[in-house]
Amino acid sequence: MFLTEQTPGQMLTAAFGKIKKEYRTAFIAAFVIGLLIHFPAMLMDIPNHDGLDSLYFDQNMITSGRWFLTVACGFSSYFTLPWVIGLLGLVFLGLAAAALTALWELSDTVSIVLVCGLLVSFPALASTFAYVFTLDGYMLALLLAVLAVLCTKKWKKGFLAGAVCLAFSMGTYQAYLPFAILLCIYEVLLICMGERGTAAAKAAGDITLSAKIKAVLPYLYMGVLGVACYYGLLQLLLLIQGKELVPYQGMDQMAAGSGFSLATIVGLYRDFASFTLKGNVVFHSGLSLACCAALVLALALALVGQALQRKWWKNPFFFVIMAMTLLVIPPAANVILVISPEVTYHLLMRYQWVLFPMMMTAFVSRCAALVSGGSKQSASMGRLAQWIGCAAAFVLVFHYAVTDNIGYSNLQKRYEKTYAYCVRLLDRIEQTPGYYQGIPIAMVGVVGYNPFPVTDITLPVTSNMIGLNGDTLLYTGENYEVFIRNYLGASLNMMTPEEMQDIYFSEEYIEMESFPAPSSVQVVDGVMYVKTENVGRD
């Protein structure tokens, strides 16, 4: 038997040696750079507002359309274990980096490292780390989205395997559908440029229109079959479990087609431009803006070099393709808004924006290699483009790494502020006359900002980094109850919002001052009223 012919060490060494150097480089670069950047989030056991309710969570979110999430997050248990979950997430991310290297056929080591650096440093990933209880599942979904496109490209009927990967990716987290779509668009562009096709056709320089269409169709098949498979399995599992989609983020309207309207289409472009230019994420300083501009310049030089060498400028279809690309990218990146126009677009749902600097870096590297054997002018232009692109990507990776850690620093401070606030509040509750263990407590949960001005000094950087910005972790009465129980070791009997509906509009509650005022905590008719918000009589 083959198991007795080699030791486990020999088998692993042989298997490792069969992996291409480029793929090994990509995995190691993504894992190591990711570990260096996100180490603080992996070491500190600090929740954000959603994490307070997810210290143990089975991730059964089929009513939100995520029917595979409970399996994807099950490898690390359903406890919030930042170190374990973070390591698993980085492994999945490293595999995704290797898959992208294979998809884009990268060979230059520096470019591979920079592309991987961009992948693991983009602030949307830091925002995902803030929701660490679900990070490993989301990173597996990202890996499956990349594999969907890679399988479609590599195998003759790979769109079938790709459709399965896409379905399970969406079944874990639907927000990575745009990631797969943008990767497909990039591949289609390369096909149109004659960079994809059969080896014989490329060698002969004869990639006909029919051959290009034939090469494009599998990506369309993969997308249609993948979405259909996802939706079919979702409906089947909902039927088996006797559940329905919830209205959250418009999931219950997913198949209604309500997103296809002129206003929504206009909104796609407006949102794309607004987030890209004013979202305070892609760039929020002169340095990061300069880096993004340099990457665009490098892309333009590489594209012009290729156009001159291959005489694309003589073909009017070249300009048509470029114009169509510019038109199709915004709706592709924002396809979630078509599914649900009213969706609240959190930063962790915008991870696909990282593909723009990544694809520019990859394309510049590819073009530099292609023109190296051409004319002296095109080769010089290609090398110049690669120098500019690599320098810009390197600085951008460092900039994003700093941004991520500013966010983590503020998350730490949010926890400390919340801890200090709850210690004071719990002490006041327990010292109020009439308090006893188990007394019903009526608390809305919002922290008032009139007596407590905003103290977050990171807002110029983290204003759009959902999960990492703000002053406290508390938004509901349940947040107080969970935080005080798990971090202060005290149990409070919080009333539900329905139970305190009449109390909220009562004369006594309205006349109370907000905490830390003396009247902010008092017992009325056997119920302890705790007022933390800034609501009173006009």
Sequence and secondary structure as in RCSB ss.txt:
>XXXX:A:sequence
MFLTEQTPGQMLTAAFGKIKKEYRTAFIAAFVIGLLIHFPAMLMDIPNHDGLDSLYFDQNMITSGRWFLTVACGF
SSYFTLPWVIGLLGLVFLGLAAAALTALWELSDTVSIVLVCGLLVSFPALASTFAYVFTLDGYMLALLLAVLAVL
CTKKWKKGFLAGAVCLAFSMGTYQAYLPFAILLCIYEVLLICMGERGTAAAKAAGDITLSAKIKAVLPYLYMGVL
GVACYYGLLQLLLLIQGKELVPYQGMDQMAAGSGFSLATIVGLYRDFASFTLKGNVVFHSGLSLACCAALVLALA
LALVGQALQRKWWKNPFFFVIMAMTLLVIPPAANVILVISPEVTYHLLMRYQWVLFPMMMTAFVSRCAALVSGGS
KQSASMGRLAQWIGCAAAFVLVFHYAVTDNIGYSNLQKRYEKTYAYCVRLLDRIEQTPGYYQGIPIAMVGVVGYN
PFPVTDITLPVTSNMIGLNGDTLLYTGENYEVFIRNYLGASLNMMTPEEMQDIYFSEEYIEMESFPAPSSVQVVD
GVMYVKTENVGRD
>XXXX:A:secstr
 GGGTS HHHHHHHHHHHS HHHHHHHHHHHHHHHHHHHHHHH     TTGGG SB    BGGGTBTTHHHHTGG
G SB  HHHHHHHHHHHHHHHHHHHHHHHT   HHHHHHHHHHHHHSHHHHHHHHTGGGHHHHHHHHHHHHHHHH
HHHHSTTHHHHHHHHHHHHHHH GGGHHHHHHHHHHHHHHHHTT SS HHHHHHT   HHHHHHHHHHHHHHHHH
HHHHHHHHHHHHHHHHT    SGGGGGGTTS TT SHHHHHHHHHHHHHHHHHSSSS  SHHHHHHHHHHHHHHH
HHHHHHHHHHTGGG HHHHHHHHHHHHHHHHHHTHHHHH TT    GGG GGGGHHHHHHHHHHHHHHHHHTTS 
HHHHHHHHHHHHHHHHHHHHHHHHHHHHHHHHHHHHHHHHHHHHHHHHHHHHHHHHSTT  TT EEEE     SS
SS    TTHHHHTT TTT SS S  SHHHHHHHIIIII    EE  TTTTHHHHTSHHHHHS  TTSGGGEEEET
TEEEE  S     
